[in-house]
Structure formats: C-alpha cells, structure tokens
Amino acid sequence: MAKHVMLFGVSADKKGVLLFKPEQYAMWNGLNVRIDESADIIEAASRVFKATTTVDVQGWSRLAVIKDETMNYSVHVLFTVINEETEALLASIHASPDGDVSWDWWDSAELPATMHNVQWLVPLTFDRQLKRPLHVIYQSDKNKKAGSDTGAVGRRRDRQPTAAAAE
C-alpha cells in the first residue's frame, strides 16, 4: 500500500491554517508527499516540511489516517502548531526554493478553494475532544475526477506584525 503524508500548520492563536498549492494544481491543500512505507511518520513530516519550506518545525501531531482500499494507498494527516515568529518567517518566504510549491496562511473559518478533504480536516485540527488519530476508510470511485474549482474565495489570514518581524 502506498504511504503518503499530508501536513498542515496551525497558527498559535488557532485562527489560521497554513495551506500549500503545488504549481500544477488550482486548489489549496495540505503539503502532500509520498514516503517510503518503512519511514517513521513523524520524522518524515519534519523532513518533508523542511525540504519544502527550508524552515524546521517540530511537534507534529497525528490527526487522521485515511485509507483508500480501492486505490491502495494511505494518507497520514499531521499538523503542528506554529509559533508567531515561525509564522512570520513562513509568510515572508511564500514558495519552495525551486518554486514548485507555494503556501499561504488562511483564516481557518474561511478557507479558499481546496481539495475536498481539507474542508473537513482543518476543522478537526481544532477539536480538542477528538480522539486522535481518526481512522477513515475511504472507497473512491476510480473514474471520478478531482472536484473542480468552486470559485469560492477564502480569506487570507490578517496578521499583526510581531516585534521580531518588524525589525
């Protein structure tokens, strides 16, 4: 079974979410990458995030494991709370060194056009009563195409500059 990770960053005030958009896609998503089946999920999350953003973040928490038995893959969804200083750093960089992936902070209550799973995964990151990780069995329709852009526009996160960012 192919193994993937999907990563989200959550702002320290719990009002913003860091979403990613590969150059070839029109919708925002978590940071997704296929990993080796024997890889440790938490180590892979840190490694993938740093390789994409050049920023080292730790403290990854498991949110969900989504298995699609029809397509023979699993997605391990993780998130981490990102402090204000790192949030400002990520906001200033905006794209991977090769320019293939961009990212931005979005208001968690008003998401932009996203892949369908993001619409329900993001709110779950804020649910403190949820027993994690969730285990989801998904049976996709191999003939179904990815959802089209709904035209919905989210709201980028309004950030107040921190003292460190203002310097």
C-alpha positions in Angstrom: 0.0 0.0 0.0 1.4 3.4 -1.0 2.0 5.7 2.0 1.6 9.4 2.0 1.7 12.3 4.5 -0.4 15.4 4.4 0.8 18.3 6.6 -1.0 21.4 8.0 0.4 24.2 10.0 -1.9 25.8 12.6 -1.2 29.3 14.0 -0.5 29.7 17.7 -3.8 31.6 18.1 -5.7 28.8 16.4 -7.3 31.1 13.9 -5.0 30.5 10.9 -4.0 27.5 8.9 -1.0 27.1 6.6 -2.1 25.6 3.2 0.0 24.6 0.2 -0.5 24.7 -3.5 1.7 22.9 -6.0 2.3 24.8 -9.2 0.3 22.3 -11.3 -2.9 22.5 -9.2 -5.6 25.2 -8.9 -6.6 24.2 -5.3 -5.0 24.6 -1.9 -4.3 21.6 0.2 -2.1 20.3 2.9 1.5 19.6 2.0 1.4 16.1 0.4 4.2 13.7 -0.4 4.6 10.0 -0.9 7.0 8.5 1.6 8.7 5.1 1.9 6.5 2.5 3.5 9.0 1.8 6.3 9.5 5.5 7.1 8.6 6.9 10.5 5.7 9.3 10.0 6.8 12.0 12.5 10.4 12.0 11.2 9.1 12.1 7.6 6.8 15.1 8.4 9.7 17.1 9.8 12.0 16.2 6.9 9.4 16.9 4.2 8.3 20.2 5.7 11.9 21.5 6.0 12.8 20.3 2.5 9.8 22.2 1.0 9.9 25.4 3.1 13.5 25.5 4.4 12.0 26.0 7.9 12.5 23.4 10.6 9.3 22.8 12.6 8.8 20.1 15.2 5.8 19.0 17.4 3.8 17.1 14.7 0.6 15.5 15.9 -1.3 12.8 14.2 -4.8 13.9 13.1 -6.0 11.1 10.9 -5.1 8.0 8.9 -7.1 7.8 5.7 -7.0 4.5 3.8 -8.4 4.1 0.3 -8.6 0.4 -0.3 -9.8 0.9 -3.9 -6.8 2.9 -4.9 -4.4 1.0 -2.5 -3.0 3.9 -0.5 -3.0 5.6 2.9 -2.6 9.2 3.9 -1.3 10.1 7.3 -2.6 13.6 8.2 -0.5 15.5 10.6 -0.5 19.1 12.0 1.7 21.2 14.2 1.1 24.5 16.0 3.5 27.1 14.6 4.6 30.0 16.8 4.3 33.6 15.7 8.0 34.0 14.8 7.9 31.0 12.5 4.5 32.0 11.1 6.0 35.4 10.1 9.1 33.6 8.6 6.9 31.3 6.5 4.7 34.2 5.4 7.8 36.1 4.1 9.1 33.1 2.1 5.9 32.0 0.3 7.4 29.4 -2.0 9.8 26.4 -2.1 13.3 27.1 -3.3 12.5 25.5 -6.7 9.2 27.4 -6.9 7.1 24.3 -7.4 5.1 24.7 -4.2 3.7 27.9 -2.7 1.9 28.4 0.6 -0.1 31.0 2.4 -1.9 31.5 5.7 -5.7 31.4 5.6 -8.4 32.2 8.1 -9.4 28.7 9.3 -13.1 29.7 9.2 -13.0 30.9 5.6 -10.9 28.5 3.5 -10.1 29.1 -0.2 -10.9 26.6 -2.9 -9.4 23.5 -1.5 -9.3 19.8 -2.2 -12.4 18.2 -0.7 -10.7 16.5 2.3 -9.3 19.8 3.5 -12.8 21.2 4.1 -13.4 18.7 6.9 -9.8 18.0 8.1 -9.0 21.6 9.0 -11.9 22.0 11.5 -10.9 18.7 13.1 -7.4 20.0 14.0 -9.2 22.4 16.4 -11.4 19.8 18.1 -9.8 19.1 21.4 -12.3 16.4 22.3 -11.5 14.3 19.3 -9.7 11.1 20.0 -6.7 11.1 17.6 -5.8 9.8 15.2 -9.0 9.2 13.4 -9.1 6.1 11.2 -11.0 6.7 8.0 -11.7 4.1 5.3 -12.4 5.7 2.0 -13.7 3.9 -1.1 -13.0 6.2 -4.0 -14.5 5.9 -7.5 -11.6 5.3 -9.8 -13.4 7.1 -12.6 -14.3 10.2 -10.5 -12.2 13.3 -11.4 -10.9 15.7 -8.7 -13.5 18.3 -7.9 -13.5 21.4 -9.9 -12.7 24.9 -8.5 -15.9 26.0 -7.0 -15.0 29.7 -7.3 -15.2 30.0 -3.6 -12.7 32.5 -2.3 -11.3 32.3 1.2 -9.9 35.0 3.3 -6.1 35.3 3.8 -5.1 35.5 7.4 -4.8 39.0 8.7 -1.5 39.0 10.7 -0.4 41.7 13.1 3.4 42.1 12.7 5.3 40.8 15.7 8.1 42.8 17.2 10.6 40.3 15.7 9.1 40.6 12.2 9.1 44.4 12.4 12.8 44.6 13.0 
